[in-house]
Amino acid sequence: MKKRKNSGVTVGGKRKVQAPETARASFSALAAELAAVGRGFYGRGWVLGTSGNFSAVVSHEPMRLAITSTGLDKGHLRPEHFLEMDDAARVVRGEGRPSAEALLHVAIVRGLKVGAVLHTHSVWSTVLSRKHASQGGLAVEGYEMLKGLEGVRTHQHREWLPILENSQDMVALSQRVTEVLHENPGTHGFLLHGHGLYTWGASLQEAKRHVEILEFLMEVLARTGGGSRATQRMR
């Protein structure tokens, strides 16, 4: 049986191997799903202006992520607004550049082997991240909606959301994210101080559900003045 040669194109005198058709289809499908999720989040007021960024895993080995290009109005996201990047946040497909926070997506995917990472900038996550920053995190417990988080079976669960100091040094911040995920293996998300929520899931739909659950809970806490203190942190 003859071996099938890789298809490719010549770029700058060098032959560049193109991704298989199946990989291209996977990226296109993920981009379309991510665009729909982003528009939905915009409609809920969670990613106003150009805030927020979203990614989904095209492949783990080698790592390839479909991720939003920077500076976009999430209310008008389309599949062509997504890039494919590698684990160094280098673009391998698409036009534009990813957010500087792309390295945080890489750290989360690498550390947890998840399938999608979603980042929102809601009023509620911003308020709570400032209110509880001195405690190092926010504990949420006693709410039925907690059972929407993967692996949670009872409203008595206590969810600990670490709060990290924000930084413009994304290499250092991504390293801190890696440390926090190692220190808090059961958490479903974290907050950046004065910034917003990061959460993830084994699939894009699971990550979307986690955003909905956590944003609901943060709005409840912010409106009622709730939130457990750090001394009650889940161990």
KANORMO-V381974 format. One record per pair of residues at least 24 apart in sequence whose C-alpha atoms are under 10 Angstrom apart, sorted by sequence separation. I is the first residue (numbers start at 0). J is the second residue. D is the distance in whole Angstrom. If there is no record, write none. Layout:
i=I j=J d=D
i=I j=J d=D
//
This chain:
i=30 j=54 d=9
i=48 j=72 d=6
i=49 j=73 d=6
i=61 j=85 d=8
i=62 j=86 d=6
i=63 j=87 d=10
i=64 j=88 d=9
i=66 j=90 d=10
i=135 j=159 d=10
i=136 j=160 d=5
i=137 j=161 d=6
i=159 j=183 d=8
i=29 j=54 d=9
i=30 j=55 d=8
i=47 j=72 d=8
i=48 j=73 d=7
i=49 j=74 d=9
i=61 j=86 d=8
i=62 j=87 d=9
i=63 j=88 d=9
i=65 j=90 d=10
i=68 j=93 d=9
i=70 j=95 d=10
i=135 j=160 d=9
i=136 j=161 d=4
i=137 j=162 d=7
i=160 j=185 d=10
i=161 j=186 d=8
i=165 j=190 d=9
i=166 j=191 d=9
i=188 j=213 d=8
i=29 j=55 d=7
i=46 j=72 d=9
i=47 j=73 d=7
i=48 j=74 d=9
i=57 j=83 d=8
i=59 j=85 d=10
i=60 j=86 d=10
i=63 j=89 d=10
i=64 j=90 d=10
i=68 j=94 d=8
i=69 j=95 d=7
i=70 j=96 d=9
i=135 j=161 d=6
i=136 j=162 d=5
i=159 j=185 d=8
i=160 j=186 d=6
i=161 j=187 d=10
i=162 j=188 d=10
i=163 j=189 d=8
i=164 j=190 d=9
i=165 j=191 d=6
i=166 j=192 d=9
i=187 j=213 d=9
i=29 j=56 d=8
i=30 j=57 d=10
i=46 j=73 d=7
i=47 j=74 d=8
i=54 j=81 d=9
i=56 j=83 d=9
i=57 j=84 d=9
i=58 j=85 d=10
i=59 j=86 d=9
i=63 j=90 d=10
i=64 j=91 d=10
i=65 j=92 d=9
i=68 j=95 d=6
i=69 j=96 d=6
i=70 j=97 d=9
i=134 j=161 d=9
i=135 j=162 d=5
i=136 j=163 d=8
i=158 j=185 d=8
i=159 j=186 d=6
i=160 j=187 d=7
i=161 j=188 d=8
i=162 j=189 d=6
i=163 j=190 d=6
i=164 j=191 d=6
i=165 j=192 d=6
i=29 j=57 d=8
i=45 j=73 d=10
i=46 j=74 d=8
i=53 j=81 d=9
i=54 j=82 d=9
i=55 j=83 d=10
i=56 j=84 d=10
i=57 j=85 d=10
i=63 j=91 d=9
i=65 j=93 d=10
i=67 j=95 d=9
i=68 j=96 d=5
i=69 j=97 d=5
i=70 j=98 d=8
i=134 j=162 d=8
i=135 j=163 d=7
i=158 j=186 d=7
i=159 j=187 d=8
i=160 j=188 d=6
i=161 j=189 d=5
i=162 j=190 d=5
i=163 j=191 d=5
i=164 j=192 d=5
i=165 j=193 d=8
i=26 j=55 d=9
i=28 j=57 d=10
i=54 j=83 d=9
i=67 j=96 d=8
i=68 j=97 d=4
i=69 j=98 d=5
i=132 j=161 d=9
i=133 j=162 d=9
i=135 j=164 d=9
i=157 j=186 d=10
i=158 j=187 d=8
i=159 j=188 d=8
i=160 j=189 d=5
i=161 j=190 d=6
i=162 j=191 d=6
i=163 j=192 d=6
i=164 j=193 d=8
i=165 j=194 d=7
i=26 j=56 d=9
i=27 j=57 d=10
i=37 j=67 d=9
i=44 j=74 d=10
i=54 j=84 d=10
i=66 j=96 d=9
i=67 j=97 d=6
i=68 j=98 d=6
i=69 j=99 d=8
i=131 j=161 d=10
i=132 j=162 d=6
i=158 j=188 d=9
i=159 j=189 d=8
i=160 j=190 d=7
i=161 j=191 d=8
i=162 j=192 d=6
i=163 j=193 d=10
i=164 j=194 d=9
i=165 j=195 d=10
i=25 j=56 d=10
i=26 j=57 d=6
i=41 j=72 d=9
i=42 j=73 d=9
i=66 j=97 d=7
i=67 j=98 d=8
i=69 j=100 d=10
i=131 j=162 d=8
i=132 j=163 d=8
i=161 j=192 d=10
i=162 j=193 d=10
i=163 j=194 d=10
i=25 j=57 d=7
i=26 j=58 d=9
i=33 j=65 d=9
i=34 j=66 d=10
i=41 j=73 d=6
i=42 j=74 d=7
i=65 j=97 d=10
i=66 j=98 d=9
i=69 j=101 d=10
i=128 j=160 d=10
i=132 j=164 d=8
i=25 j=58 d=9
i=33 j=66 d=8
i=34 j=67 d=9
i=40 j=73 d=8
i=41 j=74 d=5
i=68 j=101 d=10
i=128 j=161 d=9
i=129 j=162 d=9
i=162 j=195 d=10
i=23 j=57 d=9
i=33 j=67 d=8
i=38 j=72 d=9
i=39 j=73 d=9
i=40 j=74 d=8
i=41 j=75 d=9
i=67 j=101 d=9
i=128 j=162 d=6
i=162 j=196 d=9
i=22 j=57 d=8
i=29 j=64 d=10
i=30 j=65 d=7
i=37 j=72 d=9
i=38 j=73 d=6
i=39 j=74 d=8
i=41 j=76 d=10
i=66 j=101 d=8
i=127 j=162 d=9
i=128 j=163 d=9
i=129 j=164 d=10
i=150 j=185 d=9
i=22 j=58 d=9
i=29 j=65 d=7
i=30 j=66 d=8
i=37 j=73 d=6
i=38 j=74 d=5
i=128 j=164 d=9
i=160 j=196 d=9
i=26 j=63 d=9
i=28 j=65 d=10
i=29 j=66 d=9
i=30 j=67 d=9
i=36 j=73 d=9
i=37 j=74 d=7
i=38 j=75 d=6
i=39 j=76 d=10
i=64 j=101 d=10
i=150 j=187 d=10
i=160 j=197 d=10
i=26 j=64 d=9
i=27 j=65 d=9
i=35 j=73 d=10
i=36 j=74 d=10
i=37 j=75 d=9
i=38 j=76 d=6
i=66 j=104 d=9
i=148 j=186 d=10
i=149 j=187 d=8
i=160 j=198 d=10
i=26 j=65 d=7
i=34 j=73 d=8
i=35 j=74 d=9
i=37 j=76 d=7
i=38 j=77 d=9
i=148 j=187 d=7
i=25 j=65 d=10
i=26 j=66 d=10
i=34 j=74 d=9
i=35 j=75 d=9
i=36 j=76 d=9
i=37 j=77 d=9
i=64 j=104 d=9
i=34 j=75 d=8
i=35 j=76 d=7
i=64 j=105 d=8
i=34 j=76 d=5
i=35 j=77 d=8
i=63 j=105 d=9
i=33 j=76 d=9
i=34 j=77 d=5
i=35 j=78 d=9
i=62 j=105 d=9
i=33 j=77 d=9
i=34 j=78 d=6
i=64 j=108 d=9
i=31 j=76 d=9
i=32 j=77 d=9
i=33 j=78 d=8
i=34 j=79 d=9
i=52 j=97 d=9
i=53 j=98 d=10
i=30 j=76 d=10
i=31 j=77 d=7
i=32 j=78 d=8
i=34 j=80 d=8
i=52 j=98 d=7
i=62 j=108 d=9
i=30 j=77 d=8
i=31 j=78 d=5
i=33 j=80 d=10
i=34 j=81 d=8
i=51 j=98 d=9
i=54 j=101 d=9
i=62 j=109 d=8
i=186 j=233 d=10
i=30 j=78 d=5
i=31 j=79 d=8
i=33 j=81 d=8
i=52 j=100 d=8
i=53 j=101 d=9
i=56 j=104 d=10
i=185 j=233 d=9
i=29 j=78 d=8
i=30 j=79 d=7
i=31 j=80 d=10
i=51 j=100 d=10
i=52 j=101 d=8
i=55 j=104 d=9
i=56 j=105 d=10
i=59 j=108 d=8
i=66 j=115 d=10
i=185 j=234 d=9
i=28 j=78 d=8
i=30 j=80 d=8
i=31 j=81 d=9
i=54 j=104 d=7
i=59 j=109 d=8
i=64 j=114 d=9
i=65 j=115 d=9
i=66 j=116 d=9
i=183 j=233 d=9
i=184 j=234 d=10
i=27 j=78 d=7
i=30 j=81 d=6
i=53 j=104 d=8
i=54 j=105 d=9
i=64 j=115 d=9
i=66 j=117 d=10
i=149 j=200 d=8
i=183 j=234 d=9
i=26 j=78 d=9
i=27 j=79 d=9
i=29 j=81 d=9
i=30 j=82 d=8
i=52 j=104 d=9
i=56 j=108 d=8
i=64 j=116 d=10
i=137 j=189 d=9
i=148 j=200 d=9
i=149 j=201 d=9
i=30 j=83 d=9
i=55 j=108 d=9
i=59 j=112 d=8
i=136 j=189 d=8
i=137 j=190 d=9
i=160 j=213 d=10
i=27 j=81 d=9
i=54 j=108 d=10
i=59 j=113 d=9
i=136 j=190 d=8
i=26 j=81 d=9
i=59 j=114 d=9
i=135 j=190 d=10
i=136 j=191 d=10
i=158 j=213 d=10
i=26 j=82 d=9
i=56 j=112 d=9
i=58 j=114 d=9
i=136 j=192 d=10
i=149 j=205 d=8
i=26 j=83 d=8
i=56 j=113 d=8
i=57 j=114 d=8
i=135 j=192 d=10
i=148 j=205 d=9
i=149 j=206 d=9
i=55 j=113 d=9
i=56 j=114 d=5
i=57 j=115 d=10
i=132 j=190 d=9
i=147 j=205 d=9
i=148 j=206 d=9
i=55 j=114 d=6
i=56 j=115 d=6
i=132 j=191 d=9
i=133 j=192 d=10
i=149 j=208 d=9
i=54 j=114 d=9
i=55 j=115 d=4
i=56 j=116 d=9
i=132 j=192 d=6
i=148 j=208 d=8
i=149 j=209 d=8
i=54 j=115 d=6
i=55 j=116 d=6
i=128 j=189 d=9
i=129 j=190 d=10
i=131 j=192 d=9
i=132 j=193 d=9
i=147 j=208 d=7
i=148 j=209 d=6
i=53 j=115 d=8
i=54 j=116 d=5
i=55 j=117 d=9
i=128 j=190 d=6
i=129 j=191 d=9
i=130 j=192 d=9
i=147 j=209 d=7
i=148 j=210 d=9
i=53 j=116 d=6
i=54 j=117 d=6
i=127 j=190 d=9
i=128 j=191 d=7
i=129 j=192 d=6
i=130 j=193 d=9
i=148 j=211 d=10
i=52 j=116 d=9
i=53 j=117 d=5
i=54 j=118 d=9
i=106 j=170 d=10
i=128 j=192 d=5
i=129 j=193 d=5
i=145 j=209 d=9
i=147 j=211 d=9
i=148 j=212 d=7
i=52 j=117 d=6
i=53 j=118 d=6
i=124 j=189 d=10
i=125 j=190 d=8
i=127 j=192 d=9
i=128 j=193 d=6
i=129 j=194 d=9
i=147 j=212 d=6
i=148 j=213 d=8
i=26 j=92 d=10
i=51 j=117 d=8
i=52 j=118 d=5
i=53 j=119 d=9
i=103 j=169 d=7
i=106 j=172 d=10
i=107 j=173 d=9
i=110 j=176 d=9
i=111 j=177 d=9
i=124 j=190 d=7
i=125 j=191 d=8
i=126 j=192 d=9
i=127 j=193 d=8
i=128 j=194 d=7
i=146 j=212 d=9
i=147 j=213 d=9
i=51 j=118 d=5
i=52 j=119 d=7
i=100 j=167 d=9
i=102 j=169 d=7
i=103 j=170 d=8
i=106 j=173 d=6
i=110 j=177 d=6
i=124 j=191 d=9
i=125 j=192 d=7
i=126 j=193 d=7
i=127 j=194 d=10
i=128 j=195 d=7
i=144 j=211 d=10
i=145 j=212 d=7
i=50 j=118 d=9
i=51 j=119 d=5
i=52 j=120 d=9
i=99 j=167 d=8
i=100 j=168 d=10
i=101 j=169 d=9
i=102 j=170 d=7
i=103 j=171 d=10
i=105 j=173 d=8
i=106 j=174 d=7
i=109 j=177 d=9
i=110 j=178 d=9
i=124 j=192 d=9
i=125 j=193 d=5
i=126 j=194 d=9
i=127 j=195 d=9
i=128 j=196 d=9
i=144 j=212 d=6
i=145 j=213 d=8
i=159 j=227 d=9
i=161 j=229 d=10
i=23 j=92 d=10
i=50 j=119 d=7
i=51 j=120 d=6
i=99 j=168 d=9
i=100 j=169 d=6
i=102 j=171 d=10
i=103 j=172 d=7
i=104 j=173 d=8
i=106 j=175 d=9
i=107 j=176 d=7
i=108 j=177 d=10
i=111 j=180 d=8
i=124 j=193 d=8
i=125 j=194 d=5
i=126 j=195 d=9
i=144 j=213 d=9
i=158 j=227 d=10
i=50 j=120 d=6
i=51 j=121 d=9
i=99 j=169 d=7
i=100 j=170 d=9
i=102 j=172 d=9
i=103 j=173 d=5
i=106 j=176 d=7
i=107 j=177 d=7
i=110 j=180 d=7
i=111 j=181 d=9
i=118 j=188 d=10
i=120 j=190 d=10
i=124 j=194 d=7
i=125 j=195 d=5
i=145 j=215 d=10
i=157 j=227 d=9
i=159 j=229 d=9
i=49 j=120 d=10
i=50 j=121 d=9
i=99 j=170 d=10
i=102 j=173 d=6
i=103 j=174 d=8
i=106 j=177 d=6
i=110 j=181 d=8
i=117 j=188 d=10
i=118 j=189 d=10
i=119 j=190 d=10
i=120 j=191 d=10
i=122 j=193 d=10
i=124 j=195 d=5
i=125 j=196 d=8
i=144 j=215 d=8
i=145 j=216 d=8
i=161 j=232 d=10
i=46 j=118 d=9
i=47 j=119 d=9
i=48 j=120 d=10
i=100 j=172 d=9
i=101 j=173 d=9
i=102 j=174 d=9
i=103 j=175 d=9
i=104 j=176 d=10
i=105 j=177 d=10
i=106 j=178 d=10
i=116 j=188 d=10
i=118 j=190 d=10
i=122 j=194 d=9
i=123 j=195 d=8
i=124 j=196 d=6
i=144 j=216 d=7
i=159 j=231 d=9
i=160 j=232 d=9
i=45 j=118 d=9
i=46 j=119 d=6
i=47 j=120 d=7
i=100 j=173 d=8
i=103 j=176 d=7
i=107 j=180 d=8
i=111 j=184 d=9
i=120 j=193 d=9
i=121 j=194 d=9
i=122 j=195 d=8
i=123 j=196 d=10
i=124 j=197 d=10
i=143 j=216 d=10
i=159 j=232 d=6
i=160 j=233 d=10
i=18 j=92 d=10
i=45 j=119 d=6
i=46 j=120 d=5
i=47 j=121 d=8
i=102 j=176 d=10
i=103 j=177 d=9
i=106 j=180 d=9
i=110 j=184 d=10
i=120 j=194 d=6
i=121 j=195 d=6
i=139 j=213 d=9
i=142 j=216 d=8
i=157 j=231 d=9
i=158 j=232 d=8
i=159 j=233 d=6
i=44 j=119 d=9
i=45 j=120 d=5
i=46 j=121 d=6
i=47 j=122 d=10
i=119 j=194 d=9
i=120 j=195 d=4
i=121 j=196 d=8
i=157 j=232 d=8
i=158 j=233 d=7
i=159 j=234 d=9
i=44 j=120 d=9
i=45 j=121 d=4
i=46 j=122 d=10
i=118 j=194 d=10
i=119 j=195 d=6
i=120 j=196 d=6
i=140 j=216 d=9
i=157 j=233 d=6
i=44 j=121 d=7
i=45 j=122 d=7
i=118 j=195 d=7
i=119 j=196 d=5
i=120 j=197 d=9
i=139 j=216 d=8
i=142 j=219 d=10
i=156 j=233 d=9
i=157 j=234 d=9
i=41 j=119 d=9
i=43 j=121 d=9
i=44 j=122 d=8
i=45 j=123 d=9
i=118 j=196 d=6
i=119 j=197 d=7
i=139 j=217 d=9
i=40 j=119 d=8
i=41 j=120 d=10
i=45 j=124 d=9
i=117 j=196 d=8
i=118 j=197 d=5
i=119 j=198 d=9
i=37 j=117 d=9
i=40 j=120 d=10
i=41 j=121 d=10
i=117 j=197 d=6
i=118 j=198 d=7
i=137 j=217 d=10
i=36 j=117 d=9
i=37 j=118 d=10
i=40 j=121 d=10
i=116 j=197 d=7
i=117 j=198 d=6
i=118 j=199 d=9
i=139 j=220 d=8
i=33 j=115 d=9
i=37 j=119 d=9
i=116 j=198 d=6
i=117 j=199 d=6
i=115 j=198 d=9
i=116 j=199 d=4
i=117 j=200 d=9
i=33 j=117 d=9
i=115 j=199 d=6
i=116 j=200 d=7
i=114 j=199 d=8
i=115 j=200 d=6
i=116 j=201 d=9
i=29 j=115 d=10
i=113 j=199 d=7
i=114 j=200 d=6
i=115 j=201 d=7
i=116 j=202 d=9
i=117 j=203 d=9
i=139 j=225 d=9
i=140 j=226 d=8
i=113 j=200 d=6
i=114 j=201 d=5
i=115 j=202 d=6
i=116 j=203 d=8
i=138 j=225 d=10
i=139 j=226 d=6
i=140 j=227 d=8
i=111 j=199 d=9
i=112 j=200 d=9
i=113 j=201 d=5
i=114 j=202 d=5
i=115 j=203 d=5
i=118 j=206 d=10
i=137 j=225 d=10
i=138 j=226 d=6
i=139 j=227 d=6
i=111 j=200 d=9
i=112 j=201 d=8
i=113 j=202 d=7
i=114 j=203 d=6
i=115 j=204 d=9
i=116 j=205 d=10
i=117 j=206 d=7
i=124 j=213 d=9
i=128 j=217 d=10
i=137 j=226 d=6
i=138 j=227 d=5
i=139 j=228 d=9
i=107 j=197 d=9
i=111 j=201 d=9
i=113 j=203 d=9
i=114 j=204 d=10
i=115 j=205 d=8
i=116 j=206 d=7
i=117 j=207 d=7
i=124 j=214 d=7
i=127 j=217 d=7
i=136 j=226 d=10
i=137 j=227 d=6
i=138 j=228 d=7
i=107 j=198 d=9
i=108 j=199 d=9
i=114 j=205 d=9
i=115 j=206 d=6
i=116 j=207 d=9
i=119 j=210 d=8
i=123 j=214 d=7
i=126 j=217 d=9
i=127 j=218 d=9
i=130 j=221 d=9
i=136 j=227 d=9
i=137 j=228 d=7
i=138 j=229 d=7
i=107 j=199 d=8
i=108 j=200 d=10
i=114 j=206 d=8
i=115 j=207 d=9
i=117 j=209 d=9
i=118 j=210 d=8
i=122 j=214 d=10
i=123 j=215 d=9
i=124 j=216 d=10
i=125 j=217 d=10
i=126 j=218 d=10
i=136 j=228 d=8
i=137 j=229 d=7
i=138 j=230 d=9
i=139 j=231 d=10
i=104 j=197 d=9
i=108 j=201 d=10
i=113 j=206 d=9
i=117 j=210 d=7
i=121 j=214 d=8
i=123 j=216 d=9
i=124 j=217 d=6
i=127 j=220 d=8
i=134 j=227 d=10
i=135 j=228 d=9
i=136 j=229 d=7
i=138 j=231 d=7
i=139 j=232 d=9
i=140 j=233 d=10
i=103 j=197 d=9
i=104 j=198 d=10
i=116 j=210 d=10
i=120 j=214 d=10
i=123 j=217 d=6
i=124 j=218 d=8
i=127 j=221 d=7
i=130 j=224 d=10
i=134 j=228 d=7
i=135 j=229 d=7
i=137 j=231 d=10
i=138 j=232 d=6
i=139 j=233 d=10
i=104 j=199 d=9
i=119 j=214 d=9
i=122 j=217 d=9
i=123 j=218 d=5
i=126 j=221 d=7
i=131 j=226 d=9
i=134 j=229 d=5
i=137 j=232 d=8
i=138 j=233 d=8
i=121 j=217 d=9
i=122 j=218 d=8
i=123 j=219 d=9
i=124 j=220 d=10
i=125 j=221 d=10
i=130 j=226 d=10
i=131 j=227 d=9
i=133 j=229 d=9
i=134 j=230 d=8
i=136 j=232 d=8
i=121 j=218 d=9
i=123 j=220 d=8
i=124 j=221 d=8
i=127 j=224 d=9
i=131 j=228 d=8
i=135 j=232 d=10
i=123 j=221 d=6
i=127 j=225 d=10
i=131 j=229 d=9
i=134 j=232 d=10
i=122 j=221 d=9
i=123 j=222 d=9
i=127 j=226 d=9
i=51 j=194 d=10
i=50 j=194 d=10
i=51 j=195 d=8
i=53 j=197 d=10
i=55 j=199 d=9
i=50 j=195 d=9
i=51 j=196 d=9
i=52 j=197 d=9
i=54 j=199 d=9
i=55 j=200 d=10
i=56 j=201 d=10
i=51 j=197 d=9
i=53 j=199 d=10
i=55 j=201 d=10
i=56 j=202 d=9
i=55 j=202 d=8
i=56 j=203 d=9
i=55 j=203 d=7
i=46 j=195 d=10
i=54 j=203 d=9
i=45 j=195 d=9
i=53 j=203 d=10
i=45 j=196 d=10
i=55 j=206 d=10
i=45 j=210 d=10
i=45 j=211 d=10
i=36 j=203 d=9
i=40 j=207 d=9
i=36 j=204 d=9
i=39 j=207 d=10
i=43 j=211 d=10
i=45 j=214 d=8
i=33 j=203 d=8
i=37 j=207 d=10
i=40 j=210 d=9
i=32 j=203 d=8
i=33 j=204 d=10
i=36 j=207 d=7
i=40 j=211 d=9
i=43 j=214 d=10
i=32 j=204 d=9
i=29 j=203 d=9
i=33 j=207 d=10
//
